Amino acid sequence: MECTVSWTGQAGTRSAMGFVAETGSGHLVAMDGAPDAARPENGGQNLAPRPMEMVLAGAGGCTAYDVVMILKRGRHQVERCSVKLSSERAEKDPKVFTKIHLHFTVAGRGIPPAAIERAIALSHDTYCSATIMLGKTAQITTSFEQIEL
């Protein structure tokens, strides 16, 4: 897997902290920093997600993918799945994630709650590279709600 991240800002300008990532699959993702009134050269313009938000979003995508695939392989009629991630970070550099909570919402027909719980556990314990990696610094917890359609 490869990715190239390029700085799009210019030194001494208000957009000093913009970046574009080009993934190995050819997709572009913009990233930017938060504005910094005290040191504008260190801040961004808030035009795109922060890099650490992208890490969190990637973890959510990774685990949601697993949960949907596991449920589908179990021949469950999953219609929708989302995961809301909330996190806490260390106060000092490096400001790693210290806590991450993943709350899944799974909608479908006749899916046993135990199947959803099992899919989340398999993702968390075995398949999701992103959350397993983040679990090295963060306490990761999960919960879910089910919507019967």
Biotite code that builds the C-alpha atoms (Angstrom):
import biotite.structure as struc

atoms = struc.array([
    struc.Atom([0.000, 0.000, 0.000], chain_id="A", res_id=1, res_name="MET", atom_name="CA", element="C"),
    struc.Atom([1.294, 3.442, -0.874], chain_id="A", res_id=2, res_name="GLU", atom_name="CA", element="C"),
    struc.Atom([0.217, 7.032, -0.392], chain_id="A", res_id=3, res_name="CYS", atom_name="CA", element="C"),
    struc.Atom([1.838, 10.343, -1.330], chain_id="A", res_id=4, res_name="THR", atom_name="CA", element="C"),
    struc.Atom([1.056, 13.411, 0.766], chain_id="A", res_id=5, res_name="VAL", atom_name="CA", element="C"),
    struc.Atom([1.946, 16.802, -0.729], chain_id="A", res_id=6, res_name="SER", atom_name="CA", element="C"),
    struc.Atom([1.974, 20.183, 0.938], chain_id="A", res_id=7, res_name="TRP", atom_name="CA", element="C"),
    struc.Atom([-0.343, 22.609, -0.873], chain_id="A", res_id=8, res_name="THR", atom_name="CA", element="C"),
    struc.Atom([0.342, 25.694, 1.234], chain_id="A", res_id=9, res_name="GLY", atom_name="CA", element="C"),
    struc.Atom([2.956, 28.338, 0.844], chain_id="A", res_id=10, res_name="GLN", atom_name="CA", element="C"),
    struc.Atom([5.275, 29.512, 3.587], chain_id="A", res_id=11, res_name="ALA", atom_name="CA", element="C"),
    struc.Atom([4.121, 32.720, 5.252], chain_id="A", res_id=12, res_name="GLY", atom_name="CA", element="C"),
    struc.Atom([0.553, 32.502, 3.969], chain_id="A", res_id=13, res_name="THR", atom_name="CA", element="C"),
    struc.Atom([-2.693, 31.794, 5.785], chain_id="A", res_id=14, res_name="ARG", atom_name="CA", element="C"),
    struc.Atom([-2.947, 28.446, 4.011], chain_id="A", res_id=15, res_name="SER", atom_name="CA", element="C"),
    struc.Atom([0.371, 27.198, 5.315], chain_id="A", res_id=16, res_name="ALA", atom_name="CA", element="C"),
    struc.Atom([-0.900, 23.831, 6.514], chain_id="A", res_id=17, res_name="MET", atom_name="CA", element="C"),
    struc.Atom([-2.912, 22.385, 3.632], chain_id="A", res_id=18, res_name="GLY", atom_name="CA", element="C"),
    struc.Atom([-2.037, 18.932, 2.262], chain_id="A", res_id=19, res_name="PHE", atom_name="CA", element="C"),
    struc.Atom([-3.383, 16.572, -0.398], chain_id="A", res_id=20, res_name="VAL", atom_name="CA", element="C"),
    struc.Atom([-2.949, 12.819, -0.122], chain_id="A", res_id=21, res_name="ALA", atom_name="CA", element="C"),
    struc.Atom([-2.967, 10.694, -3.262], chain_id="A", res_id=22, res_name="GLU", atom_name="CA", element="C"),
    struc.Atom([-3.682, 7.106, -2.380], chain_id="A", res_id=23, res_name="THR", atom_name="CA", element="C"),
    struc.Atom([-2.201, 4.111, -4.115], chain_id="A", res_id=24, res_name="GLY", atom_name="CA", element="C"),
    struc.Atom([-5.626, 3.484, -5.657], chain_id="A", res_id=25, res_name="SER", atom_name="CA", element="C"),
    struc.Atom([-5.532, 6.950, -7.262], chain_id="A", res_id=26, res_name="GLY", atom_name="CA", element="C"),
    struc.Atom([-7.903, 8.859, -4.991], chain_id="A", res_id=27, res_name="HIS", atom_name="CA", element="C"),
    struc.Atom([-7.270, 12.342, -3.626], chain_id="A", res_id=28, res_name="LEU", atom_name="CA", element="C"),
    struc.Atom([-8.017, 13.424, -0.060], chain_id="A", res_id=29, res_name="VAL", atom_name="CA", element="C"),
    struc.Atom([-7.525, 16.979, 1.177], chain_id="A", res_id=30, res_name="ALA", atom_name="CA", element="C"),
    struc.Atom([-6.376, 17.716, 4.733], chain_id="A", res_id=31, res_name="MET", atom_name="CA", element="C"),
    struc.Atom([-5.929, 21.019, 6.537], chain_id="A", res_id=32, res_name="ASP", atom_name="CA", element="C"),
    struc.Atom([-5.054, 22.343, 9.962], chain_id="A", res_id=33, res_name="GLY", atom_name="CA", element="C"),
    struc.Atom([-7.066, 24.467, 12.326], chain_id="A", res_id=34, res_name="ALA", atom_name="CA", element="C"),
    struc.Atom([-6.526, 28.214, 12.153], chain_id="A", res_id=35, res_name="PRO", atom_name="CA", element="C"),
    struc.Atom([-3.944, 29.509, 14.640], chain_id="A", res_id=36, res_name="ASP", atom_name="CA", element="C"),
    struc.Atom([-4.497, 33.209, 15.339], chain_id="A", res_id=37, res_name="ALA", atom_name="CA", element="C"),
    struc.Atom([-1.333, 33.474, 17.431], chain_id="A", res_id=38, res_name="ALA", atom_name="CA", element="C"),
    struc.Atom([0.868, 31.891, 14.734], chain_id="A", res_id=39, res_name="ARG", atom_name="CA", element="C"),
    struc.Atom([-0.903, 32.003, 11.339], chain_id="A", res_id=40, res_name="PRO", atom_name="CA", element="C"),
    struc.Atom([2.084, 30.343, 9.651], chain_id="A", res_id=41, res_name="GLU", atom_name="CA", element="C"),
    struc.Atom([1.423, 27.218, 11.740], chain_id="A", res_id=42, res_name="ASN", atom_name="CA", element="C"),
    struc.Atom([-2.305, 27.089, 11.135], chain_id="A", res_id=43, res_name="GLY", atom_name="CA", element="C"),
    struc.Atom([-4.597, 26.149, 8.341], chain_id="A", res_id=44, res_name="GLY", atom_name="CA", element="C"),
    struc.Atom([-7.833, 27.529, 6.987], chain_id="A", res_id=45, res_name="GLN", atom_name="CA", element="C"),
    struc.Atom([-10.141, 24.761, 8.187], chain_id="A", res_id=46, res_name="ASN", atom_name="CA", element="C"),
    struc.Atom([-10.893, 23.807, 4.566], chain_id="A", res_id=47, res_name="LEU", atom_name="CA", element="C"),
    struc.Atom([-10.645, 20.040, 5.061], chain_id="A", res_id=48, res_name="ALA", atom_name="CA", element="C"),
    struc.Atom([-10.441, 17.410, 7.805], chain_id="A", res_id=49, res_name="PRO", atom_name="CA", element="C"),
    struc.Atom([-7.460, 17.345, 10.159], chain_id="A", res_id=50, res_name="ARG", atom_name="CA", element="C"),
    struc.Atom([-5.037, 14.449, 9.656], chain_id="A", res_id=51, res_name="PRO", atom_name="CA", element="C"),
    struc.Atom([-6.031, 12.838, 12.975], chain_id="A", res_id=52, res_name="MET", atom_name="CA", element="C"),
    struc.Atom([-9.701, 13.099, 11.988], chain_id="A", res_id=53, res_name="GLU", atom_name="CA", element="C"),
    struc.Atom([-8.751, 11.129, 8.876], chain_id="A", res_id=54, res_name="MET", atom_name="CA", element="C"),
    struc.Atom([-7.142, 8.458, 11.081], chain_id="A", res_id=55, res_name="VAL", atom_name="CA", element="C"),
    struc.Atom([-10.351, 8.203, 13.099], chain_id="A", res_id=56, res_name="LEU", atom_name="CA", element="C"),
    struc.Atom([-12.496, 8.124, 9.943], chain_id="A", res_id=57, res_name="ALA", atom_name="CA", element="C"),
    struc.Atom([-10.282, 5.419, 8.458], chain_id="A", res_id=58, res_name="GLY", atom_name="CA", element="C"),
    struc.Atom([-10.722, 3.289, 11.554], chain_id="A", res_id=59, res_name="ALA", atom_name="CA", element="C"),
    struc.Atom([-14.487, 3.756, 11.335], chain_id="A", res_id=60, res_name="GLY", atom_name="CA", element="C"),
    struc.Atom([-14.509, 2.763, 7.675], chain_id="A", res_id=61, res_name="GLY", atom_name="CA", element="C"),
    struc.Atom([-12.362, -0.278, 8.351], chain_id="A", res_id=62, res_name="CYS", atom_name="CA", element="C"),
    struc.Atom([-14.521, -1.649, 11.162], chain_id="A", res_id=63, res_name="THR", atom_name="CA", element="C"),
    struc.Atom([-17.860, -0.802, 9.497], chain_id="A", res_id=64, res_name="ALA", atom_name="CA", element="C"),
    struc.Atom([-16.684, -2.638, 6.368], chain_id="A", res_id=65, res_name="TYR", atom_name="CA", element="C"),
    struc.Atom([-15.912, -5.696, 8.492], chain_id="A", res_id=66, res_name="ASP", atom_name="CA", element="C"),
    struc.Atom([-19.245, -5.634, 10.313], chain_id="A", res_id=67, res_name="VAL", atom_name="CA", element="C"),
    struc.Atom([-21.254, -5.396, 7.073], chain_id="A", res_id=68, res_name="VAL", atom_name="CA", element="C"),
    struc.Atom([-19.220, -8.167, 5.406], chain_id="A", res_id=69, res_name="MET", atom_name="CA", element="C"),
    struc.Atom([-19.508, -10.487, 8.409], chain_id="A", res_id=70, res_name="ILE", atom_name="CA", element="C"),
    struc.Atom([-23.269, -9.961, 8.617], chain_id="A", res_id=71, res_name="LEU", atom_name="CA", element="C"),
    struc.Atom([-23.704, -10.483, 4.859], chain_id="A", res_id=72, res_name="LYS", atom_name="CA", element="C"),
    struc.Atom([-21.604, -13.652, 4.963], chain_id="A", res_id=73, res_name="ARG", atom_name="CA", element="C"),
    struc.Atom([-23.927, -14.854, 7.704], chain_id="A", res_id=74, res_name="GLY", atom_name="CA", element="C"),
    struc.Atom([-26.799, -14.269, 5.243], chain_id="A", res_id=75, res_name="ARG", atom_name="CA", element="C"),
    struc.Atom([-28.324, -11.546, 7.406], chain_id="A", res_id=76, res_name="HIS", atom_name="CA", element="C"),
    struc.Atom([-30.421, -8.884, 5.718], chain_id="A", res_id=77, res_name="GLN", atom_name="CA", element="C"),
    struc.Atom([-28.403, -5.826, 6.680], chain_id="A", res_id=78, res_name="VAL", atom_name="CA", element="C"),
    struc.Atom([-29.723, -2.682, 4.978], chain_id="A", res_id=79, res_name="GLU", atom_name="CA", element="C"),
    struc.Atom([-27.703, 0.063, 6.687], chain_id="A", res_id=80, res_name="ARG", atom_name="CA", element="C"),
    struc.Atom([-24.727, 0.316, 9.005], chain_id="A", res_id=81, res_name="CYS", atom_name="CA", element="C"),
    struc.Atom([-23.036, 3.335, 10.503], chain_id="A", res_id=82, res_name="SER", atom_name="CA", element="C"),
    struc.Atom([-20.524, 3.813, 13.272], chain_id="A", res_id=83, res_name="VAL", atom_name="CA", element="C"),
    struc.Atom([-20.072, 6.974, 15.322], chain_id="A", res_id=84, res_name="LYS", atom_name="CA", element="C"),
    struc.Atom([-16.595, 7.314, 16.787], chain_id="A", res_id=85, res_name="LEU", atom_name="CA", element="C"),
    struc.Atom([-15.821, 9.521, 19.766], chain_id="A", res_id=86, res_name="SER", atom_name="CA", element="C"),
    struc.Atom([-12.306, 9.869, 21.055], chain_id="A", res_id=87, res_name="SER", atom_name="CA", element="C"),
    struc.Atom([-9.973, 11.397, 23.585], chain_id="A", res_id=88, res_name="GLU", atom_name="CA", element="C"),
    struc.Atom([-6.343, 12.271, 22.951], chain_id="A", res_id=89, res_name="ARG", atom_name="CA", element="C"),
    struc.Atom([-3.303, 12.710, 25.158], chain_id="A", res_id=90, res_name="ALA", atom_name="CA", element="C"),
    struc.Atom([-2.763, 16.267, 26.345], chain_id="A", res_id=91, res_name="GLU", atom_name="CA", element="C"),
    struc.Atom([0.958, 16.304, 25.521], chain_id="A", res_id=92, res_name="LYS", atom_name="CA", element="C"),
    struc.Atom([2.811, 15.459, 22.324], chain_id="A", res_id=93, res_name="ASP", atom_name="CA", element="C"),
    struc.Atom([2.557, 13.020, 20.793], chain_id="A", res_id=94, res_name="PRO", atom_name="CA", element="C"),
    struc.Atom([-1.185, 13.534, 21.161], chain_id="A", res_id=95, res_name="LYS", atom_name="CA", element="C"),
    struc.Atom([-2.129, 9.920, 20.492], chain_id="A", res_id=96, res_name="VAL", atom_name="CA", element="C"),
    struc.Atom([-5.645, 8.630, 20.916], chain_id="A", res_id=97, res_name="PHE", atom_name="CA", element="C"),
    struc.Atom([-6.116, 7.363, 24.476], chain_id="A", res_id=98, res_name="THR", atom_name="CA", element="C"),
    struc.Atom([-9.805, 6.405, 24.304], chain_id="A", res_id=99, res_name="LYS", atom_name="CA", element="C"),
    struc.Atom([-12.033, 5.586, 21.347], chain_id="A", res_id=100, res_name="ILE", atom_name="CA", element="C"),
    struc.Atom([-15.663, 4.561, 21.554], chain_id="A", res_id=101, res_name="HIS", atom_name="CA", element="C"),
    struc.Atom([-17.388, 3.058, 18.518], chain_id="A", res_id=102, res_name="LEU", atom_name="CA", element="C"),
    struc.Atom([-21.189, 3.101, 18.510], chain_id="A", res_id=103, res_name="HIS", atom_name="CA", element="C"),
    struc.Atom([-22.673, 1.061, 15.653], chain_id="A", res_id=104, res_name="PHE", atom_name="CA", element="C"),
    struc.Atom([-26.183, 1.474, 14.286], chain_id="A", res_id=105, res_name="THR", atom_name="CA", element="C"),
    struc.Atom([-27.255, -1.528, 12.228], chain_id="A", res_id=106, res_name="VAL", atom_name="CA", element="C"),
    struc.Atom([-30.548, -1.610, 10.352], chain_id="A", res_id=107, res_name="ALA", atom_name="CA", element="C"),
    struc.Atom([-32.050, -4.657, 8.693], chain_id="A", res_id=108, res_name="GLY", atom_name="CA", element="C"),
    struc.Atom([-34.631, -7.388, 8.868], chain_id="A", res_id=109, res_name="ARG", atom_name="CA", element="C"),
    struc.Atom([-34.531, -10.134, 11.478], chain_id="A", res_id=110, res_name="GLY", atom_name="CA", element="C"),
    struc.Atom([-30.866, -9.778, 12.432], chain_id="A", res_id=111, res_name="ILE", atom_name="CA", element="C"),
    struc.Atom([-30.309, -11.390, 15.839], chain_id="A", res_id=112, res_name="PRO", atom_name="CA", element="C"),
    struc.Atom([-28.581, -8.986, 18.258], chain_id="A", res_id=113, res_name="PRO", atom_name="CA", element="C"),
    struc.Atom([-26.051, -11.747, 18.974], chain_id="A", res_id=114, res_name="ALA", atom_name="CA", element="C"),
    struc.Atom([-25.024, -11.719, 15.300], chain_id="A", res_id=115, res_name="ALA", atom_name="CA", element="C"),
    struc.Atom([-24.357, -7.979, 15.427], chain_id="A", res_id=116, res_name="ILE", atom_name="CA", element="C"),
    struc.Atom([-22.427, -8.344, 18.668], chain_id="A", res_id=117, res_name="GLU", atom_name="CA", element="C"),
    struc.Atom([-20.366, -11.175, 17.153], chain_id="A", res_id=118, res_name="ARG", atom_name="CA", element="C"),
    struc.Atom([-19.616, -9.183, 13.977], chain_id="A", res_id=119, res_name="ALA", atom_name="CA", element="C"),
    struc.Atom([-18.399, -6.220, 16.030], chain_id="A", res_id=120, res_name="ILE", atom_name="CA", element="C"),
    struc.Atom([-16.261, -8.475, 18.231], chain_id="A", res_id=121, res_name="ALA", atom_name="CA", element="C"),
    struc.Atom([-14.706, -10.245, 15.220], chain_id="A", res_id=122, res_name="LEU", atom_name="CA", element="C"),
    struc.Atom([-13.858, -6.892, 13.657], chain_id="A", res_id=123, res_name="SER", atom_name="CA", element="C"),
    struc.Atom([-12.461, -5.540, 16.912], chain_id="A", res_id=124, res_name="HIS", atom_name="CA", element="C"),
    struc.Atom([-10.468, -8.645, 17.865], chain_id="A", res_id=125, res_name="ASP", atom_name="CA", element="C"),
    struc.Atom([-9.424, -10.159, 14.528], chain_id="A", res_id=126, res_name="THR", atom_name="CA", element="C"),
    struc.Atom([-10.018, -8.265, 11.293], chain_id="A", res_id=127, res_name="TYR", atom_name="CA", element="C"),
    struc.Atom([-9.873, -4.469, 11.606], chain_id="A", res_id=128, res_name="CYS", atom_name="CA", element="C"),
    struc.Atom([-6.232, -3.537, 11.182], chain_id="A", res_id=129, res_name="SER", atom_name="CA", element="C"),
    struc.Atom([-6.939, 0.108, 11.970], chain_id="A", res_id=130, res_name="ALA", atom_name="CA", element="C"),
    struc.Atom([-8.677, -0.372, 15.325], chain_id="A", res_id=131, res_name="THR", atom_name="CA", element="C"),
    struc.Atom([-6.286, -3.129, 16.353], chain_id="A", res_id=132, res_name="ILE", atom_name="CA", element="C"),
    struc.Atom([-3.371, -0.777, 15.630], chain_id="A", res_id=133, res_name="MET", atom_name="CA", element="C"),
    struc.Atom([-5.020, 2.141, 17.463], chain_id="A", res_id=134, res_name="LEU", atom_name="CA", element="C"),
    struc.Atom([-5.707, -0.212, 20.367], chain_id="A", res_id=135, res_name="GLY", atom_name="CA", element="C"),
    struc.Atom([-1.970, -0.139, 21.107], chain_id="A", res_id=136, res_name="LYS", atom_name="CA", element="C"),
    struc.Atom([-2.400, 3.362, 22.596], chain_id="A", res_id=137, res_name="THR", atom_name="CA", element="C"),
    struc.Atom([-6.147, 3.727, 23.087], chain_id="A", res_id=138, res_name="ALA", atom_name="CA", element="C"),
    struc.Atom([-8.728, 1.919, 25.159], chain_id="A", res_id=139, res_name="GLN", atom_name="CA", element="C"),
    struc.Atom([-11.344, 0.962, 22.568], chain_id="A", res_id=140, res_name="ILE", atom_name="CA", element="C"),
    struc.Atom([-14.929, 0.293, 23.581], chain_id="A", res_id=141, res_name="THR", atom_name="CA", element="C"),
    struc.Atom([-17.968, -0.576, 21.483], chain_id="A", res_id=142, res_name="THR", atom_name="CA", element="C"),
    struc.Atom([-21.735, -0.470, 21.664], chain_id="A", res_id=143, res_name="SER", atom_name="CA", element="C"),
    struc.Atom([-24.540, -0.895, 19.179], chain_id="A", res_id=144, res_name="PHE", atom_name="CA", element="C"),
    struc.Atom([-28.175, -0.292, 18.502], chain_id="A", res_id=145, res_name="GLU", atom_name="CA", element="C"),
    struc.Atom([-30.341, -2.227, 16.130], chain_id="A", res_id=146, res_name="GLN", atom_name="CA", element="C"),
    struc.Atom([-33.094, -0.865, 13.919], chain_id="A", res_id=147, res_name="ILE", atom_name="CA", element="C"),
    struc.Atom([-35.632, -3.380, 12.675], chain_id="A", res_id=148, res_name="GLU", atom_name="CA", element="C"),
    struc.Atom([-36.936, -2.503, 9.220], chain_id="A", res_id=149, res_name="LEU", atom_name="CA", element="C"),
])
